[in-house]
């Protein structure tokens, strides 16, 4: 992020205090709201976003330079996920409960009646992302999952699309007010200092973040160094390794190489799931099959600068050579492919941490199955890992198991770009992919990040929460 964007606007201290006070005041009535009321609120937000589609997509195009078709699809996804959470609230699938009736013959001695449910964790601070101005921004997955849980939401706007952020926030707050949500249920703040102040304020009880490893780690450290540490759910960095087995290479190597380039350069490489590293049995033939497109415009100058820094560092590593380069796009950025032998990666695992956020990838050539296993063992945590296999391919099955030790989602004969929103989705992984490897930021399971379990022992039926009554 360039300094001009970061300094564009800063929420004044008095205004920030008003936002935090209102969120704190809204927490108790929201916690007492019914699932049906929260579903009504999410459906109202979805209708508002859909109704403002033309205005919002136009603003997003002006500020992010992303093509209209991409933005239209992303807004559709954003509306869909709000409605999906609403549906889960209505059918009860987002209300996990456990009931153990009293049992005088329980093995360790008489057991009392125990009933476990979840309660909202409290006001949530969401750090919006730049690369998905709808789906991971103001009204994105972090915000709607927190609202579904019954938590007030304070969003720190991303300076890459400030006008879109304000316009989206207006739609959300108006929709929530129209269905009777408490004042303070949703608010937008801007600026680095304001967000740091909010993150360390005792009224904020959890935070969600999508962005860089450096920025996310700094905020994570703030969150856990508070006198009262809070959960910080950060999605940070990932190179999303792909393994092409010898059998798959022999069967359809050129097709795999072409498809890898398509996934690598999708969105000018500005997705958290672009496959930045591919392991192949014949690196020279693989790179010869690569045909690099001209990338579209980058989101903002900060990403351009970061991409250049990352590719320069990648190129300077021992054993790494430039294998292919395309024609430069409007920002002066060209798609690039580098190549390195597996032995150099094993000797320098730092190579697997170098995410070039943009259209650049690293081809790792392995000459034996042992070389392949050694590289996979050196992997840091990742969001995804993919394996391209032949029909009868025992090595691919083994590779999938090795990848699962390091990633949140394993993909078979497909590509990681494209993260569907569903109940079984897992978008997370061990450090440095995320700060909370047991959770997901995509799909309905994301609601669990903003809930806290509570057990009720020996309660009369009339005093129990509705979801725990027989």
ZANUKOL-859110 format. One line per field, with one value per residue (C-alpha): x, z, y; residue number from 1; residue in three letters. Coordinates in nm, 2 decimals, decimal comma. Layout:
<numars>
X: c(X/...);
Z: c(Z/...);
Y: c(Y/...);
resi: c(NUM/...);
resn: c(ALA/...);
</numars>
This chain:
<numars>
X: c(0,00/0,15/0,17/-0,07/-0,35/-0,29/-0,30/-0,61/-0,85/-0,84/-1,15/-1,13/-1,08/-1,42/-1,60/-1,42/-1,52/-1,88/-1,86/-1,71/-1,96/-2,25/-2,11/-2,07/-2,43/-2,56/-2,39/-2,64/-2,96/-2,80/-2,70/-3,06/-3,20/-3,34/-3,19/-3,50/-3,43/-3,07/-3,17/-3,41/-3,12/-2,89/-3,16/-3,22/-2,85/-2,86/-3,15/-2,99/-2,66/-2,85/-3,06/-2,75/-2,57/-2,52/-2,38/-2,15/-2,01/-1,94/-1,76/-1,56/-1,45/-1,33/-1,13/-0,99/-0,96/-1,11/-1,33/-1,70/-1,77/-1,54/-1,71/-2,06/-1,97/-1,81/-2,12/-2,34/-2,12/-2,14/-2,52/-2,54/-2,33/-2,54/-2,85/-2,67/-2,60/-2,96/-3,08/-2,86/-3,00/-3,36/-3,30/-3,10/-2,78/-2,58/-2,69/-2,47/-2,61/-2,52/-2,76/-2,66/-2,96/-2,91/-2,78/-2,75/-2,56/-2,29/-1,96/-1,77/-2,06/-2,40/-2,41/-2,62/-2,83/-2,59/-2,68/-2,42/-2,48/-2,29/-2,33/-2,19/-1,84/-1,91/-1,82/-1,60/-1,34/-1,30/-1,01/-1,13/-0,91/-0,81/-0,83/-1,19/-1,37/-1,71/-1,65/-1,37/-1,45/-1,71/-2,00/-1,79/-1,76/-1,62/-1,89/-2,19/-2,06/-2,02/-2,37/-2,51/-2,35/-2,52/-2,21/-2,19/-1,94/-1,69/-1,52/-1,18/-1,21/-0,94/-0,78/-0,77/-1,14/-1,26/-1,56/-1,69/-1,64/-1,85/-2,12/-2,14/-2,15/-2,44/-2,64/-2,57/-2,65/-2,97/-3,08/-3,01/-3,20/-3,50/-3,54/-3,50/-3,14/-2,99/-2,80/-2,43/-2,48/-2,26/-2,01/-1,72/-1,39/-1,09/-0,71/-0,43/-0,42/-0,80/-0,79/-0,50/-0,69/-1,00/-0,81/-0,67/-1,00/-1,15/-1,49/-1,37/-1,38/-1,24/-1,10/-1,08/-0,81/-0,72/-0,39/-0,02/0,19/0,37/0,06/-0,13/0,14/0,17/-0,20/-0,20/0,07/-0,13/-0,44/-0,27/-0,06/-0,36/-0,42/-0,72/-0,60/-0,86/-0,90/-0,74/-0,84/-0,60/-0,57/-0,21/0,01/0,01/0,19/-0,06/0,17/0,07/0,22/0,22/0,30/0,51/0,21/0,00/0,29/0,32/-0,05/-0,13/0,18/0,12/-0,24/-0,15/0,11/-0,14/-0,40/-0,15/-0,07/-0,44/-0,49/-0,16/-0,24/-0,61/-0,70/-0,34/-0,23/-0,40/-0,59/-0,48/-0,53/-0,32/-0,09/0,25/0,46/0,43/0,64/0,70/0,92/1,05/1,10/1,26/0,98/0,71/0,85/0,88/0,51/0,43/0,26/0,22/-0,06/-0,04/-0,16/-0,44/-0,40/-0,30/-0,52/-0,31/0,05/0,14/0,08/0,29/0,58/0,53/0,53/0,85/1,02/0,90/1,01/1,35/1,40/1,29/1,53/1,82/1,79/2,05/1,96/1,67/1,67/1,42/1,24/0,98/0,86/0,56/0,47/0,42/0,07/-0,05/0,14/0,47/0,43/0,50/0,40/0,71/0,80/1,11/1,26/1,47/1,58/1,42/1,76/1,79/1,45/1,53/1,85/1,67/1,31/1,26/1,18/0,85/0,76/0,82/0,47/0,48/0,13/0,08/0,14/0,46/0,52/0,80/0,85/1,03/1,19/1,21/1,41/1,29/1,00/1,23/1,31/0,94/0,87/1,16/1,01/0,66/0,81/0,96/0,63/0,51/0,14/-0,08/-0,44/-0,44/-0,24/-0,33/-0,23/-0,26/-0,28/-0,34/-0,62/-0,42/-0,16/-0,05/0,20/-0,08/-0,27/0,05/0,11/-0,25/-0,19/0,14/-0,02/-0,30/-0,04/0,03/-0,28/-0,65/-0,79/-0,65/-0,75/-0,75/-0,70/-0,82/-0,70/-0,73/-0,86/-1,23/-1,34/-1,70/-1,91/-2,07/-2,10/-1,80/-1,56/-1,23/-1,04/-0,76/-0,44/-0,14/0,09/0,17/-0,14/-0,35/-0,32/-0,60/-0,56/-0,87/-1,11/-1,22/-1,29/-1,52/-1,83/-2,09/-1,85/-1,69/-1,96/-1,78/-1,50/-1,75/-1,92/-1,82/-1,95/-2,15/-2,29/-2,60/-2,62/-2,93/-3,15/-3,53/-3,68/-3,83/-3,49/-3,31/-3,23/-3,48/-3,24/-3,17/-3,52/-3,65);
Z: c(0,00/-0,10/0,16/-0,03/-0,01/0,36/0,44/0,23/0,53/0,90/1,12/1,39/1,75/1,86/1,57/1,64/2,00/1,89/1,67/1,94/2,20/1,97/1,88/2,25/2,32/2,03/2,15/2,41/2,21/1,91/2,13/2,24/1,88/1,73/1,44/1,23/1,31/1,21/0,89/0,81/0,86/0,62/0,36/0,38/0,32/0,02/-0,13/-0,07/-0,24/-0,53/-0,57/-0,58/-0,82/-1,10/-0,87/-0,67/-0,98/-1,15/-0,84/-0,80/-1,16/-1,13/-0,81/-0,87/-1,25/-1,24/-1,54/-1,51/-1,56/-1,28/-1,05/-1,15/-1,06/-0,73/-0,62/-0,71/-0,49/-0,20/-0,22/-0,24/0,07/0,28/0,17/0,24/0,60/0,64/0,52/0,77/1,05/0,94/0,91/1,23/1,06/1,20/1,56/1,70/2,02/2,24/2,50/2,77/2,98/3,35/3,40/3,75/3,61/3,42/3,43/3,64/3,87/3,83/3,55/3,57/3,28/3,05/2,74/2,53/2,28/2,15/2,21/2,01/2,11/2,09/1,86/1,57/1,39/1,02/0,81/0,45/0,16/-0,16/-0,41/-0,36/-0,32/-0,25/-0,13/0,12/0,18/0,36/0,32/0,26/0,43/0,76/0,80/0,71/0,92/1,22/1,17/1,14/1,47/1,63/1,66/1,59/1,31/1,27/0,93/0,86/0,50/0,25/0,11/-0,23/-0,28/-0,03/-0,23/-0,29/0,08/0,19/-0,06/0,04/0,41/0,34/0,18/0,47/0,75/0,58/0,53/0,89/1,02/0,80/0,97/1,32/1,40/1,69/1,62/1,62/1,45/1,16/1,10/0,88/1,00/0,79/0,85/1,01/1,35/1,39/1,32/1,56/1,83/1,77/1,77/2,12/2,26/2,52/2,35/2,04/2,12/1,79/1,46/1,10/0,85/0,49/0,36/0,37/0,62/0,74/0,80/0,94/1,18/1,31/1,39/1,53/1,77/1,88/1,93/2,15/2,34/2,48/2,86/2,74/2,43/2,16/1,87/1,55/1,24/0,98/0,62/0,52/0,26/0,04/-0,27/-0,32/-0,45/-0,74/-0,79/-1,14/-1,11/-1,37/-1,49/-1,53/-1,71/-1,96/-2,02/-2,07/-1,98/-2,23/-2,12/-1,76/-1,83/-2,02/-1,75/-1,48/-1,66/-1,68/-1,30/-1,22/-1,41/-1,34/-1,22/-1,30/-1,02/-0,75/-0,58/-0,26/-0,43/-0,74/-0,78/-0,74/-0,72/-0,95/-0,90/-1,22/-1,33/-1,64/-1,57/-1,90/-2,11/-1,88/-1,91/-2,29/-2,30/-2,11/-2,31/-2,09/-2,14/-2,11/-1,75/-1,69/-1,46/-1,10/-0,82/-0,70/-0,70/-0,37/-0,53/-0,83/-0,60/-0,39/-0,69/-0,82/-0,48/-0,45/-0,80/-0,76/-0,44/-0,60/-0,89/-0,66/-0,48/-0,54/-0,83/-0,95/-1,32/-1,53/-1,76/-1,94/-1,95/-2,13/-2,27/-2,01/-1,93/-1,86/-1,52/-1,68/-1,52/-1,72/-1,63/-1,53/-1,47/-1,28/-1,25/-0,99/-0,91/-0,62/-0,44/-0,43/-0,27/-0,01/0,07/0,08/0,19/0,21/-0,16/-0,06/0,14/-0,14/-0,26/-0,56/-0,54/-0,91/-1,24/-1,14/-1,07/-0,98/-1,15/-0,93/-1,12/-0,93/-1,07/-0,82/-0,59/-0,29/-0,42/-0,45/-0,09/0,04/-0,11/0,02/0,37/0,36/0,28/0,52/0,58/0,27/0,19/-0,09/-0,25/-0,58/-0,74/-1,10/-1,15/-1,40/-1,37/-1,18/-0,99/-0,64/-0,61/-0,65/-0,35/-0,14/-0,25/-0,15/0,20/0,22/0,10/0,36/0,63/0,52/0,36/0,43/0,09/-0,13/-0,50/-0,73/-1,11/-1,09/-0,99/-0,66/-0,80/-0,74/-0,38/-0,37/-0,07/0,09/0,42/0,35/0,23/0,41/0,34/0,59/0,68/0,91/0,96/0,75/0,55/0,85/1,22/1,31/1,13/1,29/1,12/0,78/0,63/0,35/0,39/0,66/0,91/0,92/1,18/1,45/1,46/1,62/1,86/2,21/2,36/2,69/2,88/3,09/3,38/3,57/3,42/3,43/3,07/3,10/3,18/2,89/2,56/2,30/2,10/2,41/2,51/2,46);
Y: c(0,00/0,34/0,61/0,84/0,59/0,51/0,88/0,95/0,97/0,90/0,86/1,13/1,01/1,15/0,98/0,65/0,67/0,71/0,41/0,19/0,31/0,23/-0,11/-0,19/-0,07/-0,28/-0,60/-0,71/-0,66/-0,83/-1,12/-1,15/-1,14/-1,46/-1,64/-1,54/-1,18/-1,21/-1,39/-1,10/-0,85/-1,05/-1,08/-0,71/-0,64/-0,88/-0,69/-0,36/-0,46/-0,61/-0,30/-0,08/-0,31/-0,06/0,21/-0,02/-0,20/0,13/0,27/-0,06/-0,04/0,32/0,25/-0,10/-0,12/-0,47/-0,56/-0,52/-0,90/-0,99/-0,73/-0,83/-1,19/-1,09/-0,89/-1,19/-1,40/-1,14/-1,13/-1,51/-1,56/-1,32/-1,52/-1,85/-1,75/-1,64/-1,97/-2,15/-1,94/-2,03/-2,40/-2,43/-2,57/-2,27/-2,33/-2,60/-2,75/-3,05/-3,20/-3,45/-3,54/-3,62/-3,97/-4,12/-4,42/-4,22/-4,41/-4,15/-4,08/-3,92/-3,67/-3,35/-3,22/-3,03/-2,84/-2,66/-2,38/-2,08/-1,71/-1,41/-1,31/-0,94/-0,65/-0,76/-0,55/-0,64/-0,53/-0,52/-0,65/-0,48/-0,76/-0,85/-0,52/-0,69/-1,05/-0,97/-0,61/-0,41/-0,65/-0,96/-1,29/-1,17/-0,91/-1,13/-1,42/-1,19/-1,04/-1,40/-1,48/-1,18/-0,96/-0,58/-0,52/-0,23/-0,24/-0,08/0,04/-0,05/0,27/0,11/0,16/0,43/0,56/0,21/0,13/0,43/0,36/-0,01/0,08/0,32/0,04/-0,20/0,04/0,16/-0,20/-0,30/0,01/-0,07/-0,41/-0,27/-0,37/-0,17/0,15/0,06/-0,28/-0,18/0,10/0,20/0,35/0,46/0,49/0,29/0,47/0,45/0,07/0,02/0,21/0,00/-0,32/-0,25/-0,12/-0,35/-0,32/-0,50/-0,88/-1,03/-0,93/-1,06/-0,97/-1,04/-0,91/-0,95/-1,15/-0,85/-0,64/-0,93/-1,03/-0,68/-0,66/-1,01/-0,91/-0,61/-0,83/-1,09/-0,84/-0,66/-0,69/-0,89/-1,08/-1,14/-1,39/-1,25/-1,44/-1,34/-1,47/-1,38/-1,55/-1,86/-1,98/-2,27/-2,54/-2,77/-3,11/-3,27/-3,64/-3,81/-4,01/-3,69/-3,52/-3,81/-3,81/-3,44/-3,23/-2,95/-2,91/-2,89/-2,62/-2,41/-2,45/-2,36/-2,03/-1,95/-2,01/-1,83/-1,52/-1,50/-1,16/-1,05/-1,29/-1,09/-1,38/-1,54/-1,88/-1,82/-2,13/-1,97/-2,28/-2,59/-2,91/-3,10/-3,39/-3,20/-2,83/-2,75/-2,91/-2,75/-2,40/-2,45/-2,51/-2,19/-1,90/-1,60/-1,34/-0,97/-0,89/-0,65/-0,35/-0,40/-0,29/0,00/0,13/-0,04/-0,39/-0,30/-0,20/-0,51/-0,73/-0,59/-0,63/-0,99/-1,09/-0,93/-1,12/-1,44/-1,39/-1,34/-1,67/-1,94/-2,18/-1,96/-1,86/-1,67/-1,92/-1,71/-1,35/-1,20/-0,87/-0,59/-0,47/-0,11/-0,09/-0,19/-0,54/-0,85/-1,21/-1,40/-1,77/-1,87/-2,22/-2,39/-2,75/-2,93/-2,96/-2,58/-2,55/-2,81/-2,63/-2,29/-2,35/-1,97/-2,00/-2,15/-1,84/-1,59/-1,50/-1,26/-1,12/-1,08/-1,28/-1,47/-1,83/-2,07/-2,40/-2,66/-2,95/-3,28/-3,58/-3,84/-3,91/-3,86/-3,51/-3,44/-3,56/-3,35/-3,03/-3,11/-3,17/-2,82/-2,65/-2,38/-2,35/-2,29/-2,22/-2,48/-2,76/-2,93/-3,26/-3,34/-3,72/-3,99/-4,24/-4,50/-4,30/-4,42/-4,14/-3,88/-4,04/-4,02/-3,66/-3,56/-3,69/-3,50/-3,18/-3,22/-3,19/-2,83/-2,69/-2,62/-2,74/-3,02/-3,00/-3,30/-3,25/-2,89/-2,55/-2,36/-2,03/-2,01/-2,06/-2,16/-2,05/-2,36/-2,55/-2,78/-2,51/-2,47/-2,15/-2,14/-2,33/-2,34/-2,03/-1,83/-1,89/-1,79/-1,70/-1,95/-2,28/-2,44/-2,19/-2,09/-1,74/-1,88/-2,08/-2,10/-2,26/-1,91/-1,82/-2,02/-1,76/-1,51/-1,75/-1,86/-2,19/-2,18/-2,48/-2,46/-2,71/-2,82/-2,54/-2,56/-2,57/-2,22/-2,07/-2,22/-2,06/-2,16/-2,38/-2,59/-2,67/-3,02);
resi: c(1/2/3/4/5/6/7/8/9/10/11/12/13/14/15/16/17/18/19/20/21/22/23/24/25/26/27/28/29/30/31/32/33/34/35/36/37/38/39/40/41/42/43/44/45/46/47/48/49/50/51/52/53/54/55/56/57/58/59/60/61/62/63/64/65/66/67/68/69/70/71/72/73/74/75/76/77/78/79/80/81/82/83/84/85/86/87/88/89/90/91/92/93/94/95/96/97/98/99/100/101/102/103/104/105/106/107/108/109/110/111/112/113/114/115/116/117/118/119/120/121/122/123/124/125/126/127/128/129/130/131/132/133/134/135/136/137/138/139/140/141/142/143/144/145/146/147/148/149/150/151/152/153/154/155/156/157/158/159/160/161/162/163/164/165/166/167/168/169/170/171/172/173/174/175/176/177/178/179/180/181/182/183/184/185/186/187/188/189/190/191/192/193/194/195/196/197/198/199/200/201/202/203/204/205/206/207/208/209/210/211/212/213/214/215/216/217/218/219/220/221/222/223/224/225/226/227/228/229/230/231/232/233/234/235/236/237/238/239/240/241/242/243/244/245/246/247/248/249/250/251/252/253/254/255/256/257/258/259/260/261/262/263/264/265/266/267/268/269/270/271/272/273/274/275/276/277/278/279/280/281/282/283/284/285/286/287/288/289/290/291/292/293/294/295/296/297/298/299/300/301/302/303/304/305/306/307/308/309/310/311/312/313/314/315/316/317/318/319/320/321/322/323/324/325/326/327/328/329/330/331/332/333/334/335/336/337/338/339/340/341/342/343/344/345/346/347/348/349/350/351/352/353/354/355/356/357/358/359/360/361/362/363/364/365/366/367/368/369/370/371/372/373/374/375/376/377/378/379/380/381/382/383/384/385/386/387/388/389/390/391/392/393/394/395/396/397/398/399/400/401/402/403/404/405/406/407/408/409/410/411/412/413/414/415/416/417/418/419/420/421/422/423/424/425/426/427/428/429/430/431/432/433/434/435/436/437/438/439/440/441/442/443/444/445/446/447/448/449/450/451/452/453/454/455/456/457/458/459/460/461/462/463/464/465/466/467/468/469/470);
resn: c(UNK/UNK/UNK/UNK/UNK/UNK/UNK/UNK/UNK/UNK/UNK/UNK/UNK/UNK/UNK/UNK/UNK/UNK/UNK/UNK/UNK/UNK/UNK/UNK/UNK/UNK/UNK/UNK/UNK/UNK/UNK/UNK/UNK/UNK/UNK/UNK/UNK/UNK/UNK/UNK/UNK/UNK/UNK/UNK/UNK/UNK/UNK/UNK/UNK/UNK/UNK/UNK/UNK/UNK/UNK/UNK/UNK/UNK/UNK/UNK/UNK/UNK/UNK/UNK/UNK/UNK/UNK/UNK/UNK/UNK/UNK/UNK/UNK/UNK/UNK/UNK/UNK/UNK/UNK/UNK/UNK/UNK/UNK/UNK/UNK/UNK/UNK/UNK/UNK/UNK/UNK/UNK/UNK/UNK/UNK/UNK/UNK/UNK/UNK/UNK/UNK/UNK/UNK/UNK/UNK/UNK/UNK/UNK/UNK/UNK/UNK/UNK/UNK/UNK/UNK/UNK/UNK/UNK/UNK/UNK/UNK/UNK/UNK/UNK/UNK/UNK/UNK/UNK/UNK/UNK/UNK/UNK/UNK/UNK/UNK/UNK/UNK/UNK/UNK/UNK/UNK/UNK/UNK/UNK/UNK/UNK/UNK/UNK/UNK/UNK/UNK/UNK/UNK/UNK/UNK/UNK/UNK/UNK/UNK/UNK/UNK/UNK/UNK/UNK/UNK/UNK/UNK/UNK/UNK/UNK/UNK/UNK/UNK/UNK/UNK/UNK/UNK/UNK/UNK/UNK/UNK/UNK/UNK/UNK/UNK/UNK/UNK/UNK/UNK/UNK/UNK/UNK/UNK/UNK/UNK/UNK/UNK/UNK/UNK/UNK/UNK/UNK/UNK/UNK/UNK/UNK/UNK/UNK/UNK/UNK/UNK/UNK/UNK/UNK/UNK/UNK/UNK/UNK/UNK/UNK/UNK/UNK/UNK/UNK/UNK/UNK/UNK/UNK/UNK/UNK/UNK/UNK/UNK/UNK/UNK/UNK/UNK/UNK/UNK/UNK/UNK/UNK/UNK/UNK/UNK/UNK/UNK/UNK/UNK/UNK/UNK/UNK/UNK/UNK/UNK/UNK/UNK/UNK/UNK/UNK/UNK/UNK/UNK/UNK/UNK/UNK/UNK/UNK/UNK/UNK/UNK/UNK/UNK/UNK/UNK/UNK/UNK/UNK/UNK/UNK/UNK/UNK/UNK/UNK/UNK/UNK/UNK/UNK/UNK/UNK/UNK/UNK/UNK/UNK/UNK/UNK/UNK/UNK/UNK/UNK/UNK/UNK/UNK/UNK/UNK/UNK/UNK/UNK/UNK/UNK/UNK/UNK/UNK/UNK/UNK/UNK/UNK/UNK/UNK/UNK/UNK/UNK/UNK/UNK/UNK/UNK/UNK/UNK/UNK/UNK/UNK/UNK/UNK/UNK/UNK/UNK/UNK/UNK/UNK/UNK/UNK/UNK/UNK/UNK/UNK/UNK/UNK/UNK/UNK/UNK/UNK/UNK/UNK/UNK/UNK/UNK/UNK/UNK/UNK/UNK/UNK/UNK/UNK/UNK/UNK/UNK/UNK/UNK/UNK/UNK/UNK/UNK/UNK/UNK/UNK/UNK/UNK/UNK/UNK/UNK/UNK/UNK/UNK/UNK/UNK/UNK/UNK/UNK/UNK/UNK/UNK/UNK/UNK/UNK/UNK/UNK/UNK/UNK/UNK/UNK/UNK/UNK/UNK/UNK/UNK/UNK/UNK/UNK/UNK/UNK/UNK/UNK/UNK/UNK/UNK/UNK/UNK/UNK/UNK/UNK/UNK/UNK/UNK/UNK/UNK/UNK/UNK/UNK/UNK/UNK/UNK/UNK/UNK/UNK/UNK/UNK/UNK/UNK/UNK/UNK/UNK/UNK/UNK/UNK/UNK/UNK/UNK/UNK/UNK/UNK/UNK/UNK/UNK/UNK/UNK/UNK/UNK/UNK/UNK/UNK/UNK/UNK/UNK/UNK/UNK/UNK/UNK/UNK/UNK/UNK);
</numars>
